[in-house]
Amino acid sequence: MILDPLYFIFALPGLILALLATMRVKSTFHKYSRYAASSGLTGAQAARRMLQAEGITDVNIEMTQGFLSDHYDPRSNTLRLSPDVYNSPSLAAIGVACHEAGHALQKAHDYAPLTMRSALVPLTSFGSQLAMPIFVVGMMAQIPFLLTLGIWLFIGVVAFALVTLPVEWDASARAKQQMVRAGIVAPQEQVHAAKVLNAAFLTYVASAVSAILTLAYLLFVRDRH
């Protein structure tokens, strides 16, 4: 399948969009990393203040390695921030940190799409590893059942990518609102911090588009066999 030229025709738009989105995130983050917030808060301090403003005090905030490896783990109720975000008082760092804090707010308020995404994690992990191998075996061995099984496993991957969109958008919306309300950034600074979040959201759109196009390819191949 990887050598099938048709696969690249289906996958190319998603790959291009993903590349452009990644470049946009990096360039936007670097641009606003040069501007410090007037509050002087670091990313870690900003996330803590945002959570405390909502009465949430049980979220752990840790530093993790990697560039823009920031994420929220709902299982351990922990924010993990990259060094460039954890220690920096820049508008870029604050935007990213408050976005991750937005996920903690989602959990605290039982935001349904976050609960759904968390429930899909085991299926997605299983499907992302086995869907393609099963599909390829079914295609080579001409076994329709395996083709269908591979498709259904990959549908779980697509579902995860789609439900991620409202989760990420809502987390950014909470961050944009709360970073001003909690005095983390001034209103005129929030506009710049929000640009980092908007750029980051494009990466999730690209991921969803790629997943949908890959599923379209699998369905097309199955119908040819």
Secondary structure, DSSP 8 states (H G I E B T S, - for coil): -TT-HHHHHHHHHHHHHHHHHHHHHHHHHHHHTTSB-TT---HHHHHHHHHHHTT----EEEE-SSSS--EEETTTTEEEE-HHHHS--BHHHHHHHHHHHHHHHHHHTT-HHHHHHHHHHHHHHHHHHHHHHHHHHHHHHT-HHHHHHHHHHHHHHHHHHHHHHHHHHHHHHHHHHHHHHTTSS-HHHHHHHHHHHHHHHHHHHHHHHHHHHHHHHHHHHHHH-
